Protein backbone atom coordinates (compact mmCIF):
# COMPACT_ATOMS: atom_id res chain seq x y z
CA UNK A 1 0.00 0.00 0.00
CA UNK A 2 1.31 3.45 -0.90
CA UNK A 3 2.26 5.69 2.00
CA UNK A 4 -0.52 7.92 3.25
CA UNK A 5 0.80 11.19 4.63
CA UNK A 6 -1.29 11.23 7.80
CA UNK A 7 0.93 8.42 9.12
CA UNK A 8 3.68 11.02 9.51
CA UNK A 9 1.63 12.72 12.27
CA UNK A 10 1.05 11.95 15.93
CA UNK A 11 -1.11 13.38 18.68
CA UNK A 12 1.61 14.48 21.06
CA UNK A 13 -0.39 16.48 23.60
CA UNK A 14 -3.95 16.98 24.85
CA UNK A 15 -5.56 19.50 27.15
CA UNK A 16 -9.01 20.41 28.33
CA UNK A 17 -10.35 23.29 30.38
CA UNK A 18 -12.92 23.12 33.10
CA UNK A 19 -16.33 22.22 31.71
CA UNK A 20 -19.36 23.95 33.16
CA UNK A 21 -22.84 25.33 32.84
CA UNK A 22 -24.23 28.53 34.31
CA UNK A 23 -27.53 27.81 36.04
CA UNK A 24 -29.62 30.97 35.88
CA UNK A 25 -31.67 31.75 38.94
CA UNK A 26 -29.57 29.39 41.06
CA UNK A 27 -26.44 29.62 43.15
CA UNK A 28 -24.05 28.70 40.36
CA UNK A 29 -21.07 31.06 40.11
CA UNK A 30 -19.68 29.90 36.76
CA UNK A 31 -18.00 32.97 35.27
CA UNK A 32 -15.40 31.61 32.86
CA UNK A 33 -14.99 33.51 29.60
CA UNK A 34 -14.28 31.75 26.28
CA UNK A 35 -10.71 32.97 25.82
CA UNK A 36 -9.85 32.03 29.43
CA UNK A 37 -11.05 28.47 28.79
CA UNK A 38 -9.16 28.32 25.50
CA UNK A 39 -5.88 29.45 27.03
CA UNK A 40 -6.25 26.86 29.80
CA UNK A 41 -6.78 24.04 27.29
CA UNK A 42 -4.01 25.24 24.95
CA UNK A 43 -1.36 25.62 27.65
CA UNK A 44 -2.31 22.22 29.09
CA UNK A 45 -1.93 20.55 25.68
CA UNK A 46 1.42 22.23 25.01
CA UNK A 47 2.75 21.17 28.42
CA UNK A 48 1.36 17.66 27.96
CA UNK A 49 3.41 17.39 24.76
CA UNK A 50 6.53 18.50 26.61
CA UNK A 51 6.73 21.67 24.53
CA UNK A 52 7.01 25.40 25.02
CA UNK A 53 4.83 28.01 23.34
CA UNK A 54 7.80 28.87 21.12
CA UNK A 55 7.70 25.35 19.68
CA UNK A 56 4.21 25.84 18.23
CA UNK A 57 4.41 26.69 14.53
CA UNK A 58 0.75 26.40 13.59
CA UNK A 59 -2.81 26.79 14.88
CA UNK A 60 -6.04 25.39 13.54
CA UNK A 61 -9.60 25.36 14.76
CA UNK A 62 -13.17 24.71 13.70
CA UNK A 63 -14.93 26.84 12.65
CA UNK A 64 -13.18 29.99 13.79
CA UNK A 65 -14.73 32.96 15.55
CA UNK A 66 -18.41 33.45 14.70
CA UNK A 67 -21.26 35.13 16.56
CA UNK A 68 -24.20 33.10 15.27
CA UNK A 69 -25.52 30.89 16.78
CA UNK A 70 -24.65 32.25 20.23
CA UNK A 71 -21.63 30.59 21.79
CA UNK A 72 -21.10 28.08 18.98
CA UNK A 73 -17.55 29.33 18.43
CA UNK A 74 -16.44 32.27 20.52
CA UNK A 75 -12.68 32.08 19.88
CA UNK A 76 -10.80 31.96 16.59
CA UNK A 77 -7.21 31.57 15.43
CA UNK A 78 -6.27 35.24 15.73
CA UNK A 79 -7.50 35.60 19.33
CA UNK A 80 -5.48 32.63 20.54
CA UNK A 81 -2.41 33.53 18.52
CA UNK A 82 -2.40 37.00 20.03
CA UNK A 83 -3.06 35.77 23.57
CA UNK A 84 -0.18 33.28 23.43
CA UNK A 85 2.07 35.55 21.32
CA UNK A 86 2.74 32.77 18.82
CA UNK A 87 4.77 33.11 15.63
CA UNK A 88 3.00 30.94 13.07
CA UNK A 89 4.08 29.34 9.83
CA UNK A 90 0.61 27.87 9.15
CA UNK A 91 -2.91 28.42 10.41
CA UNK A 92 -6.46 27.54 9.38
CA UNK A 93 -10.02 27.92 10.53
CA UNK A 94 -13.27 27.69 8.64
CA UNK A 95 -16.82 26.41 8.64
CA UNK A 96 -16.62 24.53 5.35
CA UNK A 97 -14.74 21.46 6.52
CA UNK A 98 -15.20 17.67 6.86
CA UNK A 99 -16.85 18.08 10.24
CA UNK A 100 -15.20 19.41 13.37
CA UNK A 101 -12.27 16.99 13.12
CA UNK A 102 -11.55 18.21 9.60
CA UNK A 103 -9.38 20.86 11.25
CA UNK A 104 -7.27 18.15 12.91
CA UNK A 105 -7.02 16.25 9.63
CA UNK A 106 -5.73 19.45 8.02
CA UNK A 107 -3.14 19.82 10.78
CA UNK A 108 -1.94 16.24 10.21
CA UNK A 109 -1.38 16.96 6.54
CA UNK A 110 0.32 20.30 7.25
CA UNK A 111 2.74 18.60 9.64
CA UNK A 112 3.37 15.82 7.10
CA UNK A 113 4.11 18.44 4.44
CA UNK A 114 6.67 20.13 6.67
CA UNK A 115 4.77 23.38 7.15
CA UNK A 116 5.24 23.12 10.92
CA UNK A 117 6.66 20.63 13.41
CA UNK A 118 3.93 21.15 16.02
CA UNK A 119 0.41 22.46 15.42
CA UNK A 120 -2.01 23.46 18.17
CA UNK A 121 -5.62 22.51 17.35
CA UNK A 122 -8.50 23.71 19.51
CA UNK A 123 -12.27 23.92 19.75
CA UNK A 124 -14.05 26.22 22.18
CA UNK A 125 -17.77 26.31 22.91
CA UNK A 126 -19.61 28.74 25.16
CA UNK A 127 -23.19 27.80 24.36
CA UNK A 128 -24.39 27.28 27.93
CA UNK A 129 -23.60 30.85 28.97
CA UNK A 130 -24.30 32.54 25.62
CA UNK A 131 -27.81 31.14 25.40
CA UNK A 132 -28.51 32.25 28.94
CA UNK A 133 -31.93 31.69 30.46
CA UNK A 134 -33.80 31.86 27.14
CA UNK A 135 -33.71 28.09 26.60
CA UNK A 136 -31.66 26.27 24.04
CA UNK A 137 -31.49 27.74 20.55
CA UNK A 138 -31.22 25.82 17.31
CA UNK A 139 -27.59 25.23 16.35
CA UNK A 140 -28.04 27.13 13.10
CA UNK A 141 -29.00 30.55 11.92
CA UNK A 142 -32.62 31.62 12.08
CA UNK A 143 -33.90 29.56 14.98
CA UNK A 144 -34.46 32.61 17.17
CA UNK A 145 -36.81 34.51 14.88
CA UNK A 146 -36.34 38.26 14.46
CA UNK A 147 -35.28 39.82 11.17
CA UNK A 148 -33.16 36.92 9.93
CA UNK A 149 -33.57 36.27 6.20
CA UNK A 150 -33.16 32.63 5.26
CA UNK A 151 -30.77 31.71 2.48
CA UNK A 152 -29.51 28.46 0.94
CA UNK A 153 -31.34 25.35 2.19
CA UNK A 154 -32.85 27.18 5.19
CA UNK A 155 -35.26 28.99 2.89
CA UNK A 156 -36.96 25.64 2.34
CA UNK A 157 -36.94 24.38 5.94
CA UNK A 158 -37.30 27.45 8.15
CA UNK A 159 -40.78 28.49 6.88
CA UNK A 160 -42.05 25.04 7.84
CA UNK A 161 -40.79 25.21 11.42
CA UNK A 162 -37.67 23.10 10.92
CA UNK A 163 -34.81 25.42 11.92
CA UNK A 164 -32.72 22.88 13.79
CA UNK A 165 -30.53 19.86 13.18
CA UNK A 166 -32.85 18.10 15.64
CA UNK A 167 -35.55 18.30 12.98
CA UNK A 168 -33.30 17.12 10.16
CA UNK A 169 -31.68 14.28 12.11
CA UNK A 170 -35.09 13.30 13.45
CA UNK A 171 -36.24 12.90 9.85
CA UNK A 172 -33.26 10.66 9.09
CA UNK A 173 -33.85 8.58 12.21
CA UNK A 174 -37.52 8.14 11.31
CA UNK A 175 -36.54 6.90 7.85
CA UNK A 176 -34.15 4.38 9.42
CA UNK A 177 -36.92 3.24 11.75
CA UNK A 178 -39.28 2.83 8.77
CA UNK A 179 -36.87 0.94 6.51
CA UNK A 180 -35.13 -1.31 9.02
CA UNK A 181 -37.50 -1.63 11.98
CA UNK A 182 -35.22 0.26 14.35
CA UNK A 183 -36.96 1.05 17.65
CA UNK A 184 -36.75 3.74 20.29
CA UNK A 185 -35.78 1.09 22.84
CA UNK A 186 -32.76 0.22 20.68
CA UNK A 187 -31.79 3.85 20.10
CA UNK A 188 -32.11 4.45 23.84
CA UNK A 189 -29.01 2.35 24.44
CA UNK A 190 -26.83 5.15 23.04
CA UNK A 191 -28.09 7.53 25.74
CA UNK A 192 -28.17 4.92 28.52
CA UNK A 193 -24.61 3.82 27.77
CA UNK A 194 -23.42 7.43 27.72
CA UNK A 195 -24.98 8.16 31.10
CA UNK A 196 -23.45 5.04 32.65
CA UNK A 197 -19.98 6.05 31.41
CA UNK A 198 -20.46 9.67 32.47
CA UNK A 199 -20.90 8.50 36.05
CA UNK A 200 -17.16 7.71 35.97
CA UNK A 201 -16.18 11.10 34.49
CA UNK A 202 -15.72 13.88 37.02
CA UNK A 203 -16.14 16.54 34.31
CA UNK A 204 -19.43 15.18 33.01
CA UNK A 205 -22.50 17.41 33.39
CA UNK A 206 -25.01 14.60 34.00
CA UNK A 207 -23.81 11.70 36.14
CA UNK A 208 -26.94 10.49 37.90
CA UNK A 209 -28.37 7.12 36.76
CA UNK A 210 -30.83 6.95 33.86
CA UNK A 211 -33.26 4.09 33.25
CA UNK A 212 -35.17 3.01 30.16
CA UNK A 213 -38.30 4.33 31.85
CA UNK A 214 -36.64 7.72 32.32
CA UNK A 215 -35.68 7.77 28.64
CA UNK A 216 -39.10 6.78 27.32
CA UNK A 217 -40.92 9.10 29.72
CA UNK A 218 -39.14 12.35 28.90
CA UNK A 219 -40.57 14.89 26.46
CA UNK A 220 -40.23 14.46 22.71
CA UNK A 221 -38.11 17.01 20.82
CA UNK A 222 -38.41 15.93 17.18
CA UNK A 223 -39.94 12.50 16.73
CA UNK A 224 -38.35 9.98 17.30
CA UNK A 225 -35.72 12.01 19.17
CA UNK A 226 -36.51 12.83 22.78
CA UNK A 227 -34.69 15.17 25.17
CA UNK A 228 -32.14 12.50 26.12
CA UNK A 229 -31.25 11.98 22.45
CA UNK A 230 -29.94 15.57 22.27
CA UNK A 231 -26.54 16.76 23.45
CA UNK A 232 -26.08 19.14 26.37
CA UNK A 233 -24.77 22.72 25.85
CA UNK A 234 -21.75 23.54 28.02
CA UNK A 235 -18.85 25.97 28.21
CA UNK A 236 -15.43 24.47 27.65
CA UNK A 237 -12.38 24.15 25.44
CA UNK A 238 -10.37 21.18 24.20
CA UNK A 239 -6.95 21.32 22.57
CA UNK A 240 -4.60 18.81 20.97
CA UNK A 241 -1.08 19.17 19.61
CA UNK A 242 -0.32 17.44 16.31
CA UNK A 243 3.40 16.80 15.80
CA UNK A 244 5.68 15.13 13.31
CA UNK A 245 5.93 11.41 14.07
CA UNK A 246 9.72 11.55 14.42
CA UNK A 247 9.23 13.64 17.57
CA UNK A 248 7.56 10.70 19.35
CA UNK A 249 10.68 9.61 21.30
CA UNK A 250 11.00 13.10 22.80
CA UNK A 251 7.47 13.26 24.19
CA UNK A 252 6.79 12.76 27.93
CA UNK A 253 3.59 10.81 27.21
CA UNK A 254 3.07 7.89 24.84
CA UNK A 255 2.50 9.16 21.32
CA UNK A 256 -0.79 8.29 19.66
CA UNK A 257 -0.21 7.71 15.97
CA UNK A 258 -2.60 8.72 13.20
CA UNK A 259 -3.08 5.54 11.18
CA UNK A 260 -5.70 6.80 8.72
CA UNK A 261 -8.23 9.58 8.17
CA UNK A 262 -11.60 9.79 6.45
CA UNK A 263 -12.92 13.03 4.99
CA UNK A 264 -14.83 12.07 1.83
CA UNK A 265 -18.11 13.62 0.71
CA UNK A 266 -19.54 11.86 -2.34
CA UNK A 267 -23.21 12.65 -1.84
CA UNK A 268 -24.98 15.98 -2.16
CA UNK A 269 -23.79 18.57 0.39
CA UNK A 270 -27.25 18.75 1.90
CA UNK A 271 -29.00 17.84 5.12
CA UNK A 272 -32.33 17.09 3.52
CA UNK A 273 -31.48 16.09 -0.08
CA UNK A 274 -29.00 13.32 0.71
CA UNK A 275 -29.42 10.31 -1.60
CA UNK A 276 -30.11 7.89 1.28
CA UNK A 277 -31.60 9.51 4.36
CA UNK A 278 -30.73 6.45 6.48
CA UNK A 279 -27.07 7.44 6.06
CA UNK A 280 -25.09 10.66 6.10
CA UNK A 281 -21.67 11.85 4.96
CA UNK A 282 -20.21 9.49 7.57
CA UNK A 283 -20.92 6.75 5.01
CA UNK A 284 -18.29 8.23 2.65
CA UNK A 285 -15.79 9.29 5.32
CA UNK A 286 -15.93 5.86 6.96
CA UNK A 287 -15.35 4.04 3.68
CA UNK A 288 -12.39 6.29 2.87
CA UNK A 289 -10.77 5.62 6.25
CA UNK A 290 -10.64 1.84 5.69
CA UNK A 291 -9.20 2.34 2.20
CA UNK A 292 -6.16 4.01 3.78
CA UNK A 293 -5.09 1.25 6.19
CA UNK A 294 -4.52 -2.49 6.43
CA UNK A 295 -6.44 -2.54 9.72
CA UNK A 296 -10.13 -3.50 9.78
CA UNK A 297 -13.10 -2.75 12.05
CA UNK A 298 -12.33 -5.97 13.92
CA UNK A 299 -9.03 -4.43 15.09
CA UNK A 300 -10.70 -1.48 16.84
CA UNK A 301 -10.69 -1.60 20.64
CA UNK A 302 -12.81 1.49 21.34
CA UNK A 303 -14.98 3.96 19.44
CA UNK A 304 -15.59 7.60 20.29
CA UNK A 305 -18.38 8.56 17.90
CA UNK A 306 -20.21 11.87 17.66
CA UNK A 307 -23.56 12.03 19.43
CA UNK A 308 -24.90 15.49 18.79
CA UNK A 309 -28.03 13.37 18.49
CA UNK A 310 -28.06 9.68 19.35
CA UNK A 311 -29.00 8.63 15.82
CA UNK A 312 -25.76 10.13 14.49
CA UNK A 313 -23.82 7.64 16.64
CA UNK A 314 -25.84 4.75 15.23
CA UNK A 315 -25.13 6.02 11.69
CA UNK A 316 -21.39 6.16 12.46
CA UNK A 317 -21.44 2.58 13.80
CA UNK A 318 -22.84 1.43 10.48
CA UNK A 319 -20.64 3.70 8.36
CA UNK A 320 -17.46 2.46 10.03
CA UNK A 321 -18.42 -1.16 9.44
CA UNK A 322 -18.95 -2.24 13.03
CA UNK A 323 -22.27 -3.60 11.79
CA UNK A 324 -24.04 -3.67 8.44
CA UNK A 325 -26.17 -0.90 6.98
CA UNK A 326 -29.53 -1.05 8.72
CA UNK A 327 -28.22 -3.34 11.45
CA UNK A 328 -27.37 -0.63 13.99
CA UNK A 329 -30.51 -1.21 16.05
CA UNK A 330 -29.90 -4.93 16.70
CA UNK A 331 -26.17 -4.25 17.19
CA UNK A 332 -26.73 -1.90 20.13
CA UNK A 333 -29.86 -3.65 21.51
CA UNK A 334 -29.49 -4.37 25.20
CA UNK A 335 -26.32 -2.25 25.38
CA UNK A 336 -23.86 -5.05 26.17
CA UNK A 337 -21.79 -4.75 22.97
CA UNK A 338 -21.13 -1.03 23.47
CA UNK A 339 -20.61 -1.09 27.25
CA UNK A 340 -17.31 -0.20 28.85
CA UNK A 341 -16.58 -3.93 29.19
CA UNK A 342 -18.19 -4.88 25.86
CA UNK A 343 -16.71 -5.85 22.52
CA UNK A 344 -16.74 -2.22 21.32
CA UNK A 345 -16.65 0.27 24.21
CA UNK A 346 -18.47 3.36 22.95
CA UNK A 347 -18.22 6.99 24.05
CA UNK A 348 -16.40 6.04 27.19
CA UNK A 349 -16.47 9.55 28.70
CA UNK A 350 -20.24 9.91 28.41
CA UNK A 351 -20.30 11.56 25.01
CA UNK A 352 -22.08 14.84 24.46
CA UNK A 353 -25.38 13.40 25.65
CA UNK A 354 -24.18 13.28 29.27
CA UNK A 355 -20.65 14.69 29.51
CA UNK A 356 -21.47 17.84 27.53
CA UNK A 357 -21.30 19.22 24.02
CA UNK A 358 -17.60 19.81 23.41
CA UNK A 359 -18.06 18.98 19.75
CA UNK A 360 -15.76 16.54 17.94
CA UNK A 361 -12.67 17.47 19.92
CA UNK A 362 -14.07 15.91 23.09
CA UNK A 363 -14.16 12.52 21.38
CA UNK A 364 -10.58 12.83 20.14
CA UNK A 365 -9.41 13.87 23.62
CA UNK A 366 -11.07 10.79 25.13
CA UNK A 367 -9.66 8.43 22.50
CA UNK A 368 -6.13 9.64 23.27
CA UNK A 369 -6.63 9.24 27.02
CA UNK A 370 -7.88 5.70 26.52
CA UNK A 371 -5.06 4.66 24.19
CA UNK A 372 -2.52 6.07 26.65
CA UNK A 373 -4.16 4.16 29.51
CA UNK A 374 -4.86 7.41 31.36
CA UNK A 375 -8.67 7.39 31.58
CA UNK A 376 -8.89 6.52 35.27
CA UNK A 377 -12.03 4.77 36.49
CA UNK A 378 -13.45 4.54 32.99
CA UNK A 379 -10.30 3.07 31.44
CA UNK A 380 -11.04 0.28 28.96
CA UNK A 381 -9.35 -2.89 30.23
CA UNK A 382 -6.74 -4.88 28.38
CA UNK A 383 -4.51 -2.10 27.08
CA UNK A 384 -6.46 -0.88 24.00
CA UNK A 385 -4.21 -0.35 20.99
CA UNK A 386 -6.57 0.91 18.26
CA UNK A 387 -9.29 3.52 18.55
CA UNK A 388 -11.43 5.61 16.25
CA UNK A 389 -12.65 9.17 16.79
CA UNK A 390 -15.37 10.49 14.51
CA UNK A 391 -17.44 13.65 14.38
CA UNK A 392 -20.08 15.36 12.31
CA UNK A 393 -23.63 14.80 11.15
CA UNK A 394 -25.59 15.34 7.95
CA UNK A 395 -23.24 16.40 5.11
CA UNK A 396 -20.30 16.95 7.50
CA UNK A 397 -18.07 14.07 8.57
CA UNK A 398 -14.45 13.45 9.51
CA UNK A 399 -12.80 10.56 11.32
CA UNK A 400 -9.36 9.42 12.49
CA UNK A 401 -8.06 5.92 13.16
CA UNK A 402 -5.55 6.07 16.00
CA UNK A 403 -2.99 3.55 17.25
CA UNK A 404 -0.84 3.25 20.36
C-alpha positions in Angstrom: 0.0 0.0 0.0 1.3 3.5 -0.9 2.3 5.7 2.0 -0.5 7.9 3.2 0.8 11.2 4.6 -1.3 11.2 7.8 0.9 8.4 9.1 3.7 11.0 9.5 1.6 12.7 12.3 1.1 11.9 15.9 -1.1 13.4 18.7 1.6 14.5 21.1 -0.4 16.5 23.6 -3.9 17.0 24.8 -5.6 19.5 27.2 -9.0 20.4 28.3 -10.3 23.3 30.4 -12.9 23.1 33.1 -16.3 22.2 31.7 -19.4 24.0 33.2 -22.8 25.3 32.8 -24.2 28.5 34.3 -27.5 27.8 36.0 -29.6 31.0 35.9 -31.7 31.7 38.9 -29.6 29.4 41.1 -26.4 29.6 43.2 -24.1 28.7 40.4 -21.1 31.1 40.1 -19.7 29.9 36.8 -18.0 33.0 35.3 -15.4 31.6 32.9 -15.0 33.5 29.6 -14.3 31.8 26.3 -10.7 33.0 25.8 -9.9 32.0 29.4 -11.1 28.5 28.8 -9.2 28.3 25.5 -5.9 29.4 27.0 -6.2 26.9 29.8 -6.8 24.0 27.3 -4.0 25.2 25.0 -1.4 25.6 27.7 -2.3 22.2 29.1 -1.9 20.6 25.7 1.4 22.2 25.0 2.7 21.2 28.4 1.4 17.7 28.0 3.4 17.4 24.8 6.5 18.5 26.6 6.7 21.7 24.5 7.0 25.4 25.0 4.8 28.0 23.3 7.8 28.9 21.1 7.7 25.4 19.7 4.2 25.8 18.2 4.4 26.7 14.5 0.8 26.4 13.6 -2.8 26.8 14.9 -6.0 25.4 13.5 -9.6 25.4 14.8 -13.2 24.7 13.7 -14.9 26.8 12.7 -13.2 30.0 13.8 -14.7 33.0 15.6 -18.4 33.4 14.7 -21.3 35.1 16.6 -24.2 33.1 15.3 -25.5 30.9 16.8 -24.7 32.2 20.2 -21.6 30.6 21.8 -21.1 28.1 19.0 -17.6 29.3 18.4 -16.4 32.3 20.5 -12.7 32.1 19.9 -10.8 32.0 16.6 -7.2 31.6 15.4 -6.3 35.2 15.7 -7.5 35.6 19.3 -5.5 32.6 20.5 -2.4 33.5 18.5 -2.4 37.0 20.0 -3.1 35.8 23.6 -0.2 33.3 23.4 2.1 35.6 21.3 2.7 32.8 18.8 4.8 33.1 15.6 3.0 30.9 13.1 4.1 29.3 9.8 0.6 27.9 9.2 -2.9 28.4 10.4 -6.5 27.5 9.4 -10.0 27.9 10.5 -13.3 27.7 8.6 -16.8 26.4 8.6 -16.6 24.5 5.3 -14.7 21.5 6.5 -15.2 17.7 6.9 -16.8 18.1 10.2 -15.2 19.4 13.4 -12.3 17.0 13.1 -11.6 18.2 9.6 -9.4 20.9 11.2 -7.3 18.2 12.9 -7.0 16.2 9.6 -5.7 19.4 8.0 -3.1 19.8 10.8 -1.9 16.2 10.2 -1.4 17.0 6.5 0.3 20.3 7.3 2.7 18.6 9.6 3.4 15.8 7.1 4.1 18.4 4.4 6.7 20.1 6.7 4.8 23.4 7.1 5.2 23.1 10.9 6.7 20.6 13.4 3.9 21.2 16.0 0.4 22.5 15.4 -2.0 23.5 18.2 -5.6 22.5 17.3 -8.5 23.7 19.5 -12.3 23.9 19.7 -14.0 26.2 22.2 -17.8 26.3 22.9 -19.6 28.7 25.2 -23.2 27.8 24.4 -24.4 27.3 27.9 -23.6 30.9 29.0 -24.3 32.5 25.6 -27.8 31.1 25.4 -28.5 32.3 28.9 -31.9 31.7 30.5 -33.8 31.9 27.1 -33.7 28.1 26.6 -31.7 26.3 24.0 -31.5 27.7 20.6 -31.2 25.8 17.3 -27.6 25.2 16.3 -28.0 27.1 13.1 -29.0 30.6 11.9 -32.6 31.6 12.1 -33.9 29.6 15.0 -34.5 32.6 17.2 -36.8 34.5 14.9 -36.3 38.3 14.5 -35.3 39.8 11.2 -33.2 36.9 9.9 -33.6 36.3 6.2 -33.2 32.6 5.3 -30.8 31.7 2.5 -29.5 28.5 0.9 -31.3 25.4 2.2 -32.8 27.2 5.2 -35.3 29.0 2.9 -37.0 25.6 2.3 -36.9 24.4 5.9 -37.3 27.4 8.2 -40.8 28.5 6.9 -42.0 25.0 7.8 -40.8 25.2 11.4 -37.7 23.1 10.9 -34.8 25.4 11.9 -32.7 22.9 13.8 -30.5 19.9 13.2 -32.8 18.1 15.6 -35.6 18.3 13.0 -33.3 17.1 10.2 -31.7 14.3 12.1 -35.1 13.3 13.5 -36.2 12.9 9.9 -33.3 10.7 9.1 -33.8 8.6 12.2 -37.5 8.1 11.3 -36.5 6.9 7.9 -34.2 4.4 9.4 -36.9 3.2 11.7 -39.3 2.8 8.8 -36.9 0.9 6.5 -35.1 -1.3 9.0 -37.5 -1.6 12.0 -35.2 0.3 14.3 -37.0 1.1 17.6 -36.8 3.7 20.3 -35.8 1.1 22.8 -32.8 0.2 20.7 -31.8 3.8 20.1 -32.1 4.5 23.8 -29.0 2.3 24.4 -26.8 5.1 23.0 -28.1 7.5 25.7 -28.2 4.9 28.5 -24.6 3.8 27.8 -23.4 7.4 27.7 -25.0 8.2 31.1 -23.4 5.0 32.6 -20.0 6.0 31.4 -20.5 9.7 32.5 -20.9 8.5 36.0 -17.2 7.7 36.0 -16.2 11.1 34.5 -15.7 13.9 37.0 -16.1 16.5 34.3 -19.4 15.2 33.0 -22.5 17.4 33.4 -25.0 14.6 34.0 -23.8 11.7 36.1 -26.9 10.5 37.9 -28.4 7.1 36.8 -30.8 7.0 33.9 -33.3 4.1 33.3 -35.2 3.0 30.2 -38.3 4.3 31.9 -36.6 7.7 32.3 -35.7 7.8 28.6 -39.1 6.8 27.3 -40.9 9.1 29.7 -39.1 12.4 28.9 -40.6 14.9 26.5 -40.2 14.5 22.7 -38.1 17.0 20.8 -38.4 15.9 17.2 -39.9 12.5 16.7 -38.4 10.0 17.3 -35.7 12.0 19.2 -36.5 12.8 22.8 -34.7 15.2 25.2 -32.1 12.5 26.1 -31.2 12.0 22.4 -29.9 15.6 22.3 -26.5 16.8 23.4 -26.1 19.1 26.4 -24.8 22.7 25.9 -21.7 23.5 28.0 -18.9 26.0 28.2 -15.4 24.5 27.6 -12.4 24.1 25.4 -10.4 21.2 24.2 -6.9 21.3 22.6 -4.6 18.8 21.0 -1.1 19.2 19.6 -0.3 17.4 16.3 3.4 16.8 15.8 5.7 15.1 13.3 5.9 11.4 14.1 9.7 11.6 14.4 9.2 13.6 17.6 7.6 10.7 19.4 10.7 9.6 21.3 11.0 13.1 22.8 7.5 13.3 24.2 6.8 12.8 27.9 3.6 10.8 27.2 3.1 7.9 24.8 2.5 9.2 21.3 -0.8 8.3 19.7 -0.2 7.7 16.0 -2.6 8.7 13.2 -3.1 5.5 11.2 -5.7 6.8 8.7 -8.2 9.6 8.2 -11.6 9.8 6.5 -12.9 13.0 5.0 -14.8 12.1 1.8 -18.1 13.6 0.7 -19.5 11.9 -2.3 -23.2 12.7 -1.8 -25.0 16.0 -2.2 -23.8 18.6 0.4 -27.3 18.7 1.9 -29.0 17.8 5.1 -32.3 17.1 3.5 -31.5 16.1 -0.1 -29.0 13.3 0.7 -29.4 10.3 -1.6 -30.1 7.9 1.3 -31.6 9.5 4.4 -30.7 6.5 6.5 -27.1 7.4 6.1 -25.1 10.7 6.1 -21.7 11.9 5.0 -20.2 9.5 7.6 -20.9 6.7 5.0 -18.3 8.2 2.7 -15.8 9.3 5.3 -15.9 5.9 7.0 -15.4 4.0 3.7 -12.4 6.3 2.9 -10.8 5.6 6.3 -10.6 1.8 5.7 -9.2 2.3 2.2 -6.2 4.0 3.8 -5.1 1.3 6.2 -4.5 -2.5 6.4 -6.4 -2.5 9.7 -10.1 -3.5 9.8 -13.1 -2.7 12.0 -12.3 -6.0 13.9 -9.0 -4.4 15.1 -10.7 -1.5 16.8 -10.7 -1.6 20.6 -12.8 1.5 21.3 -15.0 4.0 19.4 -15.6 7.6 20.3 -18.4 8.6 17.9 -20.2 11.9 17.7 -23.6 12.0 19.4 -24.9 15.5 18.8 -28.0 13.4 18.5 -28.1 9.7 19.3 -29.0 8.6 15.8 -25.8 10.1 14.5 -23.8 7.6 16.6 -25.8 4.8 15.2 -25.1 6.0 11.7 -21.4 6.2 12.5 -21.4 2.6 13.8 -22.8 1.4 10.5 -20.6 3.7 8.4 -17.5 2.5 10.0 -18.4 -1.2 9.4 -18.9 -2.2 13.0 -22.3 -3.6 11.8 -24.0 -3.7 8.4 -26.2 -0.9 7.0 -29.5 -1.0 8.7 -28.2 -3.3 11.5 -27.4 -0.6 14.0 -30.5 -1.2 16.1 -29.9 -4.9 16.7 -26.2 -4.2 17.2 -26.7 -1.9 20.1 -29.9 -3.6 21.5 -29.5 -4.4 25.2 -26.3 -2.2 25.4 -23.9 -5.1 26.2 -21.8 -4.7 23.0 -21.1 -1.0 23.5 -20.6 -1.1 27.2 -17.3 -0.2 28.9 -16.6 -3.9 29.2 -18.2 -4.9 25.9 -16.7 -5.8 22.5 -16.7 -2.2 21.3 -16.7 0.3 24.2 -18.5 3.4 22.9 -18.2 7.0 24.0 -16.4 6.0 27.2 -16.5 9.6 28.7 -20.2 9.9 28.4 -20.3 11.6 25.0 -22.1 14.8 24.5 -25.4 13.4 25.7 -24.2 13.3 29.3 -20.6 14.7 29.5 -21.5 17.8 27.5 -21.3 19.2 24.0 -17.6 19.8 23.4 -18.1 19.0 19.7 -15.8 16.5 17.9 -12.7 17.5 19.9 -14.1 15.9 23.1 -14.2 12.5 21.4 -10.6 12.8 20.1 -9.4 13.9 23.6 -11.1 10.8 25.1 -9.7 8.4 22.5 -6.1 9.6 23.3 -6.6 9.2 27.0 -7.9 5.7 26.5 -5.1 4.7 24.2 -2.5 6.1 26.7 -4.2 4.2 29.5 -4.9 7.4 31.4 -8.7 7.4 31.6 -8.9 6.5 35.3 -12.0 4.8 36.5 -13.5 4.5 33.0 -10.3 3.1 31.4 -11.0 0.3 29.0 -9.4 -2.9 30.2 -6.7 -4.9 28.4 -4.5 -2.1 27.1 -6.5 -0.9 24.0 -4.2 -0.4 21.0 -6.6 0.9 18.3 -9.3 3.5 18.5 -11.4 5.6 16.3 -12.6 9.2 16.8 -15.4 10.5 14.5 -17.4 13.7 14.4 -20.1 15.4 12.3 -23.6 14.8 11.2 -25.6 15.3 7.9 -23.2 16.4 5.1 -20.3 17.0 7.5 -18.1 14.1 8.6 -14.5 13.5 9.5 -12.8 10.6 11.3 -9.4 9.4 12.5 -8.1 5.9 13.2 -5.5 6.1 16.0 -3.0 3.5 17.3 -0.8 3.3 20.4 
